[in-house]
Amino acid sequence: MGAVQWVYANGCSWITLDSTSQRYIENLWSHNSSSWIQSQAFQCPVYIDIDKMLLMCNGMSYSIARRRT
């Protein structure tokens, strides 16, 4: 099996999250949990909702996906 990569949708593109965010989100995924995390891609804390597969920041929601590389 390949490595896992977390990405978020920005328009028509999927953007790879930074390595720290990858680890935090993978941990949330493995515990079927949601929480606030820090991400280098955003200037504020972001909320990761695993049930809805969303990343939320400053009133905006972004779809997230877990994919194999």
N, CA, C and O atoms as a Tripos MOL2 file, in Angstrom:
@<TRIPOS>MOLECULE
protein
  276   275    69     0     0
PROTEIN
NO_CHARGES

@<TRIPOS>ATOM
      1 N           0.8380   -1.1800    0.0000 N.3       1 MET1
      2 CA          0.0000    0.0000    0.0000 C.3       1 MET1
      3 C           0.8810    1.2400    0.0000 C.2       1 MET1
      4 O           1.9470    1.2570    0.6150 O.2       1 MET1
      5 N           0.4220    2.2850   -0.7010 N.am      2 GLY2
      6 CA          1.1680    3.5240   -0.7680 C.3       2 GLY2
      7 C           0.9520    4.3960    0.4560 C.2       2 GLY2
      8 O           0.1400    4.0850    1.3270 O.2       2 GLY2
      9 N           1.6840    5.4750    0.5010 N.am      3 ALA3
     10 CA          1.5480    6.4380    1.5920 C.3       3 ALA3
     11 C           0.2080    7.1720    1.4570 C.2       3 ALA3
     12 O          -0.3690    7.2420    0.3720 O.2       3 ALA3
     13 N          -0.2710    7.7140    2.5740 N.am      4 VAL4
     14 CA         -1.5210    8.4600    2.6060 C.3       4 VAL4
     15 C          -1.2110    9.9510    2.4980 C.2       4 VAL4
     16 O          -0.2360   10.4410    3.0660 O.2       4 VAL4
     17 N          -2.0610   10.6570    1.7580 N.am      5 GLN5
     18 CA         -1.8980   12.0990    1.6070 C.3       5 GLN5
     19 C          -3.2550   12.7610    1.8190 C.2       5 GLN5
     20 O          -4.2670   12.3020    1.2890 O.2       5 GLN5
     21 N          -3.2710   13.8460    2.6010 N.am      6 TRP6
     22 CA         -4.4820   14.6270    2.8230 C.3       6 TRP6
     23 C          -4.4300   15.8760    1.9640 C.2       6 TRP6
     24 O          -3.4130   16.5690    1.9160 O.2       6 TRP6
     25 N          -5.5370   16.1580    1.2840 N.am      7 VAL7
     26 CA         -5.6390   17.3010    0.3930 C.3       7 VAL7
     27 C          -6.9580   18.0260    0.6530 C.2       7 VAL7
     28 O          -7.9010   17.4570    1.2040 O.2       7 VAL7
     29 N          -7.0000   19.2920    0.2420 N.am      8 TYR8
     30 CA         -8.2550   20.0350    0.3260 C.3       8 TYR8
     31 C          -8.5550   20.6630   -1.0370 C.2       8 TYR8
     32 O          -7.6530   20.9700   -1.8170 O.2       8 TYR8
     33 N          -9.8600   20.8410   -1.2970 N.am      9 ALA9
     34 CA        -10.2960   21.3930   -2.5780 C.3       9 ALA9
     35 C         -10.2340   22.9140   -2.5240 C.2       9 ALA9
     36 O         -10.7510   23.5420   -1.6000 O.2       9 ALA9
     37 N          -9.5930   23.4890   -3.5320 N.am     10 ASN10
     38 CA         -9.5400   24.9340   -3.7030 C.3      10 ASN10
     39 C          -9.9050   25.2100   -5.1550 C.2      10 ASN10
     40 O          -9.0570   25.1390   -6.0440 O.2      10 ASN10
     41 N         -11.1760   25.5250   -5.3830 N.am     11 GLY11
     42 CA        -11.6650   25.6510   -6.7600 C.3      11 GLY11
     43 C         -11.6690   24.2880   -7.4240 C.2      11 GLY11
     44 O         -12.2710   23.3430   -6.9150 O.2      11 GLY11
     45 N         -11.0040   24.1880   -8.5480 N.am     12 CYS12
     46 CA        -10.9320   22.9230   -9.2930 C.3      12 CYS12
     47 C          -9.6760   22.1210   -8.9710 C.2      12 CYS12
     48 O          -9.4160   21.0940   -9.5980 O.2      12 CYS12
     49 N          -8.9020   22.5830   -8.0040 N.am     13 SER13
     50 CA         -7.6290   21.9250   -7.6800 C.3      13 SER13
     51 C          -7.6660   21.2940   -6.2920 C.2      13 SER13
     52 O          -8.3500   21.7690   -5.3850 O.2      13 SER13
     53 N          -6.9130   20.2150   -6.1590 N.am     14 TRP14
     54 CA         -6.6900   19.6120   -4.8500 C.3      14 TRP14
     55 C          -5.3040   20.0400   -4.3760 C.2      14 TRP14
     56 O          -4.3100   19.8310   -5.0700 O.2      14 TRP14
     57 N          -5.2480   20.6450   -3.1820 N.am     15 ILE15
     58 CA         -4.0070   21.1810   -2.6300 C.3      15 ILE15
     59 C          -3.5390   20.2870   -1.4790 C.2      15 ILE15
     60 O          -4.3080   19.9700   -0.5710 O.2      15 ILE15
     61 N          -2.2780   19.8900   -1.5320 N.am     16 THR16
     62 CA         -1.7110   19.0450   -0.4770 C.3      16 THR16
     63 C          -1.4570   19.8750    0.7740 C.2      16 THR16
     64 O          -0.8780   20.9590    0.7070 O.2      16 THR16
     65 N          -1.8940   19.3580    1.9050 N.am     17 LEU17
     66 CA         -1.6450   20.0320    3.1760 C.3      17 LEU17
     67 C          -0.2210   19.7710    3.6500 C.2      17 LEU17
     68 O           0.4120   18.7950    3.2490 O.2      17 LEU17
     69 N           0.2730   20.6590    4.5110 N.am     18 ASP18
     70 CA          1.6350   20.5290    5.0320 C.3      18 ASP18
     71 C           1.7720   19.2610    5.8910 C.2      18 ASP18
     72 O           0.7760   18.6790    6.3200 O.2      18 ASP18
     73 N           3.0050   18.8520    6.1270 N.am     19 SER19
     74 CA          3.2700   17.5710    6.8100 C.3      19 SER19
     75 C           2.7160   17.5340    8.2350 C.2      19 SER19
     76 O           2.2540   16.4840    8.6820 O.2      19 SER19
     77 N           2.7530   18.6460    8.9490 N.am     20 THR20
     78 CA          2.2010   18.6720   10.3100 C.3      20 THR20
     79 C           0.6950   18.4630   10.2680 C.2      20 THR20
     80 O           0.1530   17.6790   11.0460 O.2      20 THR20
     81 N           0.0230   19.1580    9.3680 N.am     21 SER21
     82 CA         -1.4270   18.9740    9.2140 C.3      21 SER21
     83 C          -1.7550   17.5440    8.8140 C.2      21 SER21
     84 O          -2.7370   16.9710    9.2870 O.2      21 SER21
     85 N          -0.9270   16.9630    7.9390 N.am     22 GLN22
     86 CA         -1.1230   15.5670    7.5230 C.3      22 GLN22
     87 C          -1.1750   14.6400    8.7360 C.2      22 GLN22
     88 O          -2.0640   13.7970    8.8530 O.2      22 GLN22
     89 N          -0.2060   14.8120    9.6370 N.am     23 ARG23
     90 CA         -0.1450   13.9520   10.8320 C.3      23 ARG23
     91 C          -1.3510   14.1620   11.7410 C.2      23 ARG23
     92 O          -1.9460   13.1950   12.2170 O.2      23 ARG23
     93 N          -1.7150   15.4280   11.9840 N.am     24 TYR24
     94 CA         -2.8740   15.7200   12.8420 C.3      24 TYR24
     95 C          -4.1490   15.1280   12.2540 C.2      24 TYR24
     96 O          -4.9260   14.4940   12.9680 O.2      24 TYR24
     97 N          -4.3680   15.3300   10.9700 N.am     25 ILE25
     98 CA         -5.6140   14.8600   10.3480 C.3      25 ILE25
     99 C          -5.6490   13.3390   10.2850 C.2      25 ILE25
    100 O          -6.7040   12.7390   10.4910 O.2      25 ILE25
    101 N          -4.5260   12.7120   10.0060 N.am     26 GLU26
    102 CA         -4.4920   11.2480    9.9890 C.3      26 GLU26
    103 C          -4.8120   10.6860   11.3710 C.2      26 GLU26
    104 O          -5.4900    9.6650   11.4880 O.2      26 GLU26
    105 N          -4.3290   11.3460   12.4100 N.am     27 ASN27
    106 CA         -4.6360   10.9210   13.7770 C.3      27 ASN27
    107 C          -6.1310   11.0800   14.0620 C.2      27 ASN27
    108 O          -6.7480   10.1960   14.6550 O.2      27 ASN27
    109 N          -6.7080   12.1980   13.6430 N.am     28 LEU28
    110 CA         -8.1570   12.3790   13.8150 C.3      28 LEU28
    111 C          -8.9240   11.3020   13.0540 C.2      28 LEU28
    112 O          -9.8930   10.7420   13.5660 O.2      28 LEU28
    113 N          -8.4860   11.0150   11.8280 N.am     29 TRP29
    114 CA         -9.1260    9.9820   11.0020 C.3      29 TRP29
    115 C          -9.0970    8.6230   11.7070 C.2      29 TRP29
    116 O         -10.1010    7.9110   11.7440 O.2      29 TRP29
    117 N          -7.9530    8.2790   12.2580 N.am     30 SER30
    118 CA         -7.8100    6.9600   12.8860 C.3      30 SER30
    119 C          -8.6620    6.8180   14.1540 C.2      30 SER30
    120 O          -8.9760    5.7030   14.5720 O.2      30 SER30
    121 N          -9.0340    7.9480   14.7590 N.am     31 HIS31
    122 CA         -9.8820    7.9310   15.9570 C.3      31 HIS31
    123 C         -11.3200    8.3720   15.6600 C.2      31 HIS31
    124 O         -12.1220    8.5500   16.5770 O.2      31 HIS31
    125 N         -11.6420    8.5470   14.3590 N.am     32 ASN32
    126 CA        -12.9640    9.0190   13.9460 C.3      32 ASN32
    127 C         -13.3880   10.2160   14.7920 C.2      32 ASN32
    128 O         -14.4640   10.2310   15.3900 O.2      32 ASN32
    129 N         -12.5110   11.2200   14.8250 N.am     33 SER33
    130 CA        -12.6870   12.3740   15.6890 C.3      33 SER33
    131 C         -12.5260   13.6540   14.8790 C.2      33 SER33
    132 O         -11.9700   13.6360   13.7810 O.2      33 SER33
    133 N         -13.0130   14.7590   15.4230 N.am     34 SER34
    134 CA        -12.8680   16.0710   14.7950 C.3      34 SER34
    135 C         -12.2890   17.0320   15.8170 C.2      34 SER34
    136 O         -12.5090   16.8740   17.0180 O.2      34 SER34
    137 N         -11.5430   18.0390   15.3400 N.am     35 SER35
    138 CA        -10.8980   18.9610   16.2700 C.3      35 SER35
    139 C         -10.3100   20.1480   15.5290 C.2      35 SER35
    140 O         -10.2410   20.1600   14.3000 O.2      35 SER35
    141 N          -9.8850   21.1510   16.2990 N.am     36 TRP36
    142 CA         -9.1300   22.2860   15.7910 C.3      36 TRP36
    143 C          -7.6680   21.8980   15.6700 C.2      36 TRP36
    144 O          -7.1300   21.2220   16.5470 O.2      36 TRP36
    145 N          -7.0180   22.3210   14.5870 N.am     37 ILE37
    146 CA         -5.5840   22.0980   14.4090 C.3      37 ILE37
    147 C          -4.9460   23.3730   13.8630 C.2      37 ILE37
    148 O          -5.6430   24.2680   13.3860 O.2      37 ILE37
    149 N          -3.6380   23.4490   13.9350 N.am     38 GLN38
    150 CA         -2.8700   24.5110   13.2860 C.3      38 GLN38
    151 C          -2.4010   23.9780   11.9450 C.2      38 GLN38
    152 O          -1.9890   22.8230   11.8340 O.2      38 GLN38
    153 N          -2.4670   24.8240   10.9300 N.am     39 SER39
    154 CA         -2.0110   24.4330    9.6040 C.3      39 SER39
    155 C          -1.2010   25.5640    9.0000 C.2      39 SER39
    156 O          -1.5930   26.7280    9.0880 O.2      39 SER39
    157 N          -0.0730   25.2310    8.3890 N.am     40 GLN40
    158 CA          0.7610   26.2380    7.7540 C.3      40 GLN40
    159 C           0.0830   26.8310    6.5170 C.2      40 GLN40
    160 O           0.4360   27.9280    6.0850 O.2      40 GLN40
    161 N          -0.8750   26.1230    5.9530 N.am     41 ALA41
    162 CA         -1.5550   26.5890    4.7410 C.3      41 ALA41
    163 C          -2.5410   27.7200    5.0350 C.2      41 ALA41
    164 O          -2.9300   28.4520    4.1250 O.2      41 ALA41
    165 N          -2.9450   27.8680    6.2880 N.am     42 PHE42
    166 CA         -3.9220   28.8770    6.6800 C.3      42 PHE42
    167 C          -3.3370   29.7440    7.7880 C.2      42 PHE42
    168 O          -2.4770   29.2950    8.5440 O.2      42 PHE42
    169 N          -3.8010   30.9760    7.8820 N.am     43 GLN43
    170 CA         -3.2650   31.9240    8.8560 C.3      43 GLN43
    171 C          -3.9620   31.8520   10.2160 C.2      43 GLN43
    172 O          -3.6690   32.6470   11.1100 O.2      43 GLN43
    173 N          -4.8740   30.9090   10.3690 N.am     44 CYS44
    174 CA         -5.6250   30.7850   11.6210 C.3      44 CYS44
    175 C          -5.8360   29.2930   11.9120 C.2      44 CYS44
    176 O          -5.6220   28.4490   11.0420 O.2      44 CYS44
    177 N          -6.2570   28.9790   13.1430 N.am     45 PRO45
    178 CA         -6.6010   27.5750   13.4170 C.3      45 PRO45
    179 C          -7.7250   27.1220   12.4870 C.2      45 PRO45
    180 O          -8.6020   27.9120   12.1350 O.2      45 PRO45
    181 N          -7.6960   25.8720   12.0970 N.am     46 VAL46
    182 CA         -8.7350   25.3110   11.2370 C.3      46 VAL46
    183 C          -9.4290   24.1650   11.9560 C.2      46 VAL46
    184 O          -8.8110   23.4390   12.7350 O.2      46 VAL46
    185 N         -10.7060   24.0130   11.6880 N.am     47 TYR47
    186 CA        -11.4660   22.9170   12.2680 C.3      47 TYR47
    187 C         -11.5710   21.8090   11.2390 C.2      47 TYR47
    188 O         -11.9790   22.0400   10.1010 O.2      47 TYR47
    189 N         -11.2030   20.6130   11.6440 N.am     48 ILE48
    190 CA        -11.3000   19.4410   10.7770 C.3      48 ILE48
    191 C         -12.4930   18.6150   11.2270 C.2      48 ILE48
    192 O         -12.5290   18.1200   12.3530 O.2      48 ILE48
    193 N         -13.4660   18.4710   10.3420 N.am     49 ASP49
    194 CA        -14.6550   17.6690   10.6130 C.3      49 ASP49
    195 C         -14.5320   16.3810    9.7970 C.2      49 ASP49
    196 O         -14.7850   16.3640    8.5930 O.2      49 ASP49
    197 N         -14.1420   15.3150   10.4720 N.am     50 ILE50
    198 CA        -13.9220   14.0350    9.7970 C.3      50 ILE50
    199 C         -15.2310   13.4440    9.2900 C.2      50 ILE50
    200 O         -15.2600   12.8760    8.1980 O.2      50 ILE50
    201 N         -16.3210   13.5640   10.0610 N.am     51 ASP51
    202 CA        -17.6110   13.0140    9.6170 C.3      51 ASP51
    203 C         -18.0630   13.6210    8.2990 C.2      51 ASP51
    204 O         -18.5770   12.9140    7.4320 O.2      51 ASP51
    205 N         -17.8750   14.9290    8.1410 N.am     52 LYS52
    206 CA        -18.3050   15.6250    6.9240 C.3      52 LYS52
    207 C         -17.1830   15.7920    5.9170 C.2      52 LYS52
    208 O         -17.4060   16.2910    4.8140 O.2      52 LYS52
    209 N         -15.9570   15.3720    6.2910 N.am     53 MET53
    210 CA        -14.7710   15.5190    5.4440 C.3      53 MET53
    211 C         -14.6150   16.9700    4.9890 C.2      53 MET53
    212 O         -14.5080   17.2620    3.7980 O.2      53 MET53
    213 N         -14.6070   17.8770    5.9840 N.am     54 LEU54
    214 CA        -14.4690   19.3040    5.7430 C.3      54 LEU54
    215 C         -13.3540   19.9000    6.5820 C.2      54 LEU54
    216 O         -13.0650   19.4440    7.6880 O.2      54 LEU54
    217 N         -12.7420   20.9210    6.0300 N.am     55 LEU55
    218 CA        -11.8090   21.7800    6.7400 C.3      55 LEU55
    219 C         -12.4930   23.1440    6.7820 C.2      55 LEU55
    220 O         -12.9160   23.6510    5.7440 O.2      55 LEU55
    221 N         -12.6060   23.7460    7.9720 N.am     56 MET56
    222 CA        -13.2840   25.0290    8.1020 C.3      56 MET56
    223 C         -12.3430   26.0700    8.6820 C.2      56 MET56
    224 O         -11.6320   25.8220    9.6560 O.2      56 MET56
    225 N         -12.3560   27.2610    8.0490 N.am     57 CYS57
    226 CA        -11.4860   28.3490    8.4820 C.3      57 CYS57
    227 C         -12.1290   29.6810    8.0990 C.2      57 CYS57
    228 O         -12.5250   29.8750    6.9490 O.2      57 CYS57
    229 N         -12.2310   30.5910    9.0550 N.am     58 ASN58
    230 CA        -12.7790   31.9430    8.7980 C.3      58 ASN58
    231 C         -14.1150   31.9290    8.0620 C.2      58 ASN58
    232 O         -14.3360   32.7340    7.1580 O.2      58 ASN58
    233 N         -14.9960   31.0250    8.4430 N.am     59 GLY59
    234 CA        -16.3170   30.9670    7.8320 C.3      59 GLY59
    235 C         -16.3800   30.2740    6.4770 C.2      59 GLY59
    236 O         -17.4480   30.1750    5.8740 O.2      59 GLY59
    237 N         -15.2400   29.7970    6.0000 N.am     60 MET60
    238 CA        -15.1920   29.0750    4.7190 C.3      60 MET60
    239 C         -15.0320   27.5780    4.9920 C.2      60 MET60
    240 O         -14.3680   27.1760    5.9460 O.2      60 MET60
    241 N         -15.6490   26.7700    4.1430 N.am     61 SER61
    242 CA        -15.5230   25.3110    4.2360 C.3      61 SER61
    243 C         -14.8340   24.7890    2.9870 C.2      61 SER61
    244 O         -15.1170   25.2330    1.8740 O.2      61 SER61
    245 N         -13.9400   23.8540    3.1800 N.am     62 TYR62
    246 CA        -13.2050   23.2260    2.0780 C.3      62 TYR62
    247 C         -13.3650   21.7170    2.2110 C.2      62 TYR62
    248 O         -13.1710   21.1690    3.2970 O.2      62 TYR62
    249 N         -13.7100   21.0510    1.1400 N.am     63 SER63
    250 CA        -13.7640   19.5930    1.1480 C.3      63 SER63
    251 C         -12.3470   19.0620    1.3060 C.2      63 SER63
    252 O         -11.4010   19.6100    0.7400 O.2      63 SER63
    253 N         -12.2090   17.9830    2.0850 N.am     64 ILE64
    254 CA        -10.9210   17.3230    2.2250 C.3      64 ILE64
    255 C         -11.0360   15.8880    1.7270 C.2      64 ILE64
    256 O         -12.1230   15.3120    1.6890 O.2      64 ILE64
    257 N          -9.9060   15.3310    1.3520 N.am     65 ALA65
    258 CA         -9.8840   13.9550    0.8650 C.3      65 ALA65
    259 C          -8.6090   13.2660    1.3530 C.2      65 ALA65
    260 O          -7.5620   13.8880    1.5300 O.2      65 ALA65
    261 N          -8.7420   11.9850    1.5580 N.am     66 ARG66
    262 CA         -7.6090   11.1240    1.9420 C.3      66 ARG66
    263 C          -7.3180   10.2450    0.7380 C.2      66 ARG66
    264 O          -8.1790    9.4890    0.2880 O.2      66 ARG66
    265 N          -6.1060   10.3480    0.2210 N.am     67 ARG67
    266 CA         -5.7710    9.5490   -0.9630 C.3      67 ARG67
    267 C          -4.4260    8.8720   -0.7960 C.2      67 ARG67
    268 O          -3.5650    9.3150   -0.0360 O.2      67 ARG67
    269 N          -4.2760    7.7960   -1.5240 N.am     68 ARG68
    270 CA         -2.9960    7.0610   -1.5500 C.3      68 ARG68
    271 C          -2.1100    7.6430   -2.6250 C.2      68 ARG68
    272 O          -2.5800    8.0140   -3.7000 O.2      68 ARG68
    273 N          -0.8370    7.7220   -2.3340 N.am     69 THR69
    274 CA          0.1100    8.2720   -3.3150 C.3      69 THR69
    275 C           0.9110    7.1710   -3.9600 C.2      69 THR69
    276 O           1.7580    7.4410   -4.8110 O.2      69 THR69
@<TRIPOS>BOND
     1     1     2 1
     2     2     3 1
     3     3     4 2
     4     3     5 am
     5     5     6 1
     6     6     7 1
     7     7     8 2
     8     7     9 am
     9     9    10 1
    10    10    11 1
    11    11    12 2
    12    11    13 am
    13    13    14 1
    14    14    15 1
    15    15    16 2
    16    15    17 am
    17    17    18 1
    18    18    19 1
    19    19    20 2
    20    19    21 am
    21    21    22 1
    22    22    23 1
    23    23    24 2
    24    23    25 am
    25    25    26 1
    26    26    27 1
    27    27    28 2
    28    27    29 am
    29    29    30 1
    30    30    31 1
    31    31    32 2
    32    31    33 am
    33    33    34 1
    34    34    35 1
    35    35    36 2
    36    35    37 am
    37    37    38 1
    38    38    39 1
    39    39    40 2
    40    39    41 am
    41    41    42 1
    42    42    43 1
    43    43    44 2
    44    43    45 am
    45    45    46 1
    46    46    47 1
    47    47    48 2
    48    47    49 am
    49    49    50 1
    50    50    51 1
    51    51    52 2
    52    51    53 am
    53    53    54 1
    54    54    55 1
    55    55    56 2
    56    55    57 am
    57    57    58 1
    58    58    59 1
    59    59    60 2
    60    59    61 am
    61    61    62 1
    62    62    63 1
    63    63    64 2
    64    63    65 am
    65    65    66 1
    66    66    67 1
    67    67    68 2
    68    67    69 am
    69    69    70 1
    70    70    71 1
    71    71    72 2
    72    71    73 am
    73    73    74 1
    74    74    75 1
    75    75    76 2
    76    75    77 am
    77    77    78 1
    78    78    79 1
    79    79    80 2
    80    79    81 am
    81    81    82 1
    82    82    83 1
    83    83    84 2
    84    83    85 am
    85    85    86 1
    86    86    87 1
    87    87    88 2
    88    87    89 am
    89    89    90 1
    90    90    91 1
    91    91    92 2
    92    91    93 am
    93    93    94 1
    94    94    95 1
    95    95    96 2
    96    95    97 am
    97    97    98 1
    98    98    99 1
    99    99   100 2
   100    99   101 am
   101   101   102 1
   102   102   103 1
   103   103   104 2
   104   103   105 am
   105   105   106 1
   106   106   107 1
   107   107   108 2
   108   107   109 am
   109   109   110 1
   110   110   111 1
   111   111   112 2
   112   111   113 am
   113   113   114 1
   114   114   115 1
   115   115   116 2
   116   115   117 am
   117   117   118 1
   118   118   119 1
   119   119   120 2
   120   119   121 am
   121   121   122 1
   122   122   123 1
   123   123   124 2
   124   123   125 am
   125   125   126 1
   126   126   127 1
   127   127   128 2
   128   127   129 am
   129   129   130 1
   130   130   131 1
   131   131   132 2
   132   131   133 am
   133   133   134 1
   134   134   135 1
   135   135   136 2
   136   135   137 am
   137   137   138 1
   138   138   139 1
   139   139   140 2
   140   139   141 am
   141   141   142 1
   142   142   143 1
   143   143   144 2
   144   143   145 am
   145   145   146 1
   146   146   147 1
   147   147   148 2
   148   147   149 am
   149   149   150 1
   150   150   151 1
   151   151   152 2
   152   151   153 am
   153   153   154 1
   154   154   155 1
   155   155   156 2
   156   155   157 am
   157   157   158 1
   158   158   159 1
   159   159   160 2
   160   159   161 am
   161   161   162 1
   162   162   163 1
   163   163   164 2
   164   163   165 am
   165   165   166 1
   166   166   167 1
   167   167   168 2
   168   167   169 am
   169   169   170 1
   170   170   171 1
   171   171   172 2
   172   171   173 am
   173   173   174 1
   174   174   175 1
   175   175   176 2
   176   175   177 am
   177   177   178 1
   178   178   179 1
   179   179   180 2
   180   179   181 am
   181   181   182 1
   182   182   183 1
   183   183   184 2
   184   183   185 am
   185   185   186 1
   186   186   187 1
   187   187   188 2
   188   187   189 am
   189   189   190 1
   190   190   191 1
   191   191   192 2
   192   191   193 am
   193   193   194 1
   194   194   195 1
   195   195   196 2
   196   195   197 am
   197   197   198 1
   198   198   199 1
   199   199   200 2
   200   199   201 am
   201   201   202 1
   202   202   203 1
   203   203   204 2
   204   203   205 am
   205   205   206 1
   206   206   207 1
   207   207   208 2
   208   207   209 am
   209   209   210 1
   210   210   211 1
   211   211   212 2
   212   211   213 am
   213   213   214 1
   214   214   215 1
   215   215   216 2
   216   215   217 am
   217   217   218 1
   218   218   219 1
   219   219   220 2
   220   219   221 am
   221   221   222 1
   222   222   223 1
   223   223   224 2
   224   223   225 am
   225   225   226 1
   226   226   227 1
   227   227   228 2
   228   227   229 am
   229   229   230 1
   230   230   231 1
   231   231   232 2
   232   231   233 am
   233   233   234 1
   234   234   235 1
   235   235   236 2
   236   235   237 am
   237   237   238 1
   238   238   239 1
   239   239   240 2
   240   239   241 am
   241   241   242 1
   242   242   243 1
   243   243   244 2
   244   243   245 am
   245   245   246 1
   246   246   247 1
   247   247   248 2
   248   247   249 am
   249   249   250 1
   250   250   251 1
   251   251   252 2
   252   251   253 am
   253   253   254 1
   254   254   255 1
   255   255   256 2
   256   255   257 am
   257   257   258 1
   258   258   259 1
   259   259   260 2
   260   259   261 am
   261   261   262 1
   262   262   263 1
   263   263   264 2
   264   263   265 am
   265   265   266 1
   266   266   267 1
   267   267   268 2
   268   267   269 am
   269   269   270 1
   270   270   271 1
   271   271   272 2
   272   271   273 am
   273   273   274 1
   274   274   275 1
   275   275   276 2
@<TRIPOS>SUBSTRUCTURE
     1 MET1         2 RESIDUE 1 A MET
     2 GLY2         6 RESIDUE 1 A GLY
     3 ALA3        10 RESIDUE 1 A ALA
     4 VAL4        14 RESIDUE 1 A VAL
     5 GLN5        18 RESIDUE 1 A GLN
     6 TRP6        22 RESIDUE 1 A TRP
     7 VAL7        26 RESIDUE 1 A VAL
     8 TYR8        30 RESIDUE 1 A TYR
     9 ALA9        34 RESIDUE 1 A ALA
    10 ASN10       38 RESIDUE 1 A ASN
    11 GLY11       42 RESIDUE 1 A GLY
    12 CYS12       46 RESIDUE 1 A CYS
    13 SER13       50 RESIDUE 1 A SER
    14 TRP14       54 RESIDUE 1 A TRP
    15 ILE15       58 RESIDUE 1 A ILE
    16 THR16       62 RESIDUE 1 A THR
    17 LEU17       66 RESIDUE 1 A LEU
    18 ASP18       70 RESIDUE 1 A ASP
    19 SER19       74 RESIDUE 1 A SER
    20 THR20       78 RESIDUE 1 A THR
    21 SER21       82 RESIDUE 1 A SER
    22 GLN22       86 RESIDUE 1 A GLN
    23 ARG23       90 RESIDUE 1 A ARG
    24 TYR24       94 RESIDUE 1 A TYR
    25 ILE25       98 RESIDUE 1 A ILE
    26 GLU26      102 RESIDUE 1 A GLU
    27 ASN27      106 RESIDUE 1 A ASN
    28 LEU28      110 RESIDUE 1 A LEU
    29 TRP29      114 RESIDUE 1 A TRP
    30 SER30      118 RESIDUE 1 A SER
    31 HIS31      122 RESIDUE 1 A HIS
    32 ASN32      126 RESIDUE 1 A ASN
    33 SER33      130 RESIDUE 1 A SER
    34 SER34      134 RESIDUE 1 A SER
    35 SER35      138 RESIDUE 1 A SER
    36 TRP36      142 RESIDUE 1 A TRP
    37 ILE37      146 RESIDUE 1 A ILE
    38 GLN38      150 RESIDUE 1 A GLN
    39 SER39      154 RESIDUE 1 A SER
    40 GLN40      158 RESIDUE 1 A GLN
    41 ALA41      162 RESIDUE 1 A ALA
    42 PHE42      166 RESIDUE 1 A PHE
    43 GLN43      170 RESIDUE 1 A GLN
    44 CYS44      174 RESIDUE 1 A CYS
    45 PRO45      178 RESIDUE 1 A PRO
    46 VAL46      182 RESIDUE 1 A VAL
    47 TYR47      186 RESIDUE 1 A TYR
    48 ILE48      190 RESIDUE 1 A ILE
    49 ASP49      194 RESIDUE 1 A ASP
    50 ILE50      198 RESIDUE 1 A ILE
    51 ASP51      202 RESIDUE 1 A ASP
    52 LYS52      206 RESIDUE 1 A LYS
    53 MET53      210 RESIDUE 1 A MET
    54 LEU54      214 RESIDUE 1 A LEU
    55 LEU55      218 RESIDUE 1 A LEU
    56 MET56      222 RESIDUE 1 A MET
    57 CYS57      226 RESIDUE 1 A CYS
    58 ASN58      230 RESIDUE 1 A ASN
    59 GLY59      234 RESIDUE 1 A GLY
    60 MET60      238 RESIDUE 1 A MET
    61 SER61      242 RESIDUE 1 A SER
    62 TYR62      246 RESIDUE 1 A TYR
    63 SER63      250 RESIDUE 1 A SER
    64 ILE64      254 RESIDUE 1 A ILE
    65 ALA65      258 RESIDUE 1 A ALA
    66 ARG66      262 RESIDUE 1 A ARG
    67 ARG67      266 RESIDUE 1 A ARG
    68 ARG68      270 RESIDUE 1 A ARG
    69 THR69      274 RESIDUE 1 A THR
